[in-house]
Amino acid sequence: GNSVTQMEGPVTLSEEAFLTINCTYTATGYPSLFWYVQYPGEGLQLLLKATKADDKGSNKGFEATYRKETTSFHLEKGSVQVSDSAVYFCALSGGNTGFQKLVFGTGTRLLVSP
Amino acid sequence: DTGVSQDPRHKITKRGQNVTFRCDPISEHNRLYWYRQTLGQGPEFLTYFQNEAQLEKSRLLSDRFSAERPKGSFSTLEIQRTEQGDSAMYLCASSPAGTGTDTQYFGPGTRLTVL
């Protein structure tokens, strides 16, 4: 079945450092790909998404490009802030899972220090 | 747009008791989803409704679990004879109808602790 693999955390960075969180997926067909973020004490929020190969999703300075050839959707940000500290989840829907349900990775905790 | 709401936010119960959670989706969203998230893991799909019809259920949803969405608006998730392994965060999400993939908007979750 469909699955998502994320790099393990925590990822610890200083403010203004460059961020990469790796995400790879296994799916048949053409899934849509998502990054969700969970701030402390809050629910999951959609950060960005891409629905077809070579699409780039972007939001709040974060970017991720749908790479079908490497089955990857890595999250990047050029300069992180303390307020970016959160847990980041890569997810997919579609392919042979069906469009309705999301399949999530295990999450990567990001800690940004001043 | 008030977002997806869930009630209660926290529930502590003793093993063997029944519990019921409620989810109110974003108005006009006709798709509603339940997920379960355990500590250190990503959310796992439990079940999905389109309007009042329950269209898909995960194998995770044992016969002790039942979900309803009687009028196609709010939904309830009931767990009977709770077990310690049921301790988790239960998340609800909703999305509008449409073709292809629609973004799912999540509520804050209900944290269940079974003693």
Interface residues (C-beta under 8 A of the other chain):
Chain A: V4 S32 F34 Y36 E42 G43 L44 Q45 L46 K49 T51 F89 A91 S93 G94 G98 F99 Q100 K101 L102 V103 F104 G105 T106 G107
Chain B: V4 R31 Y33 Y35 G40 Q41 G42 P43 E44 F45 Y48 L55 E56 L91 A93 G100 T101 D102 T103 Q104 Y105 F106 G107 P108 G109
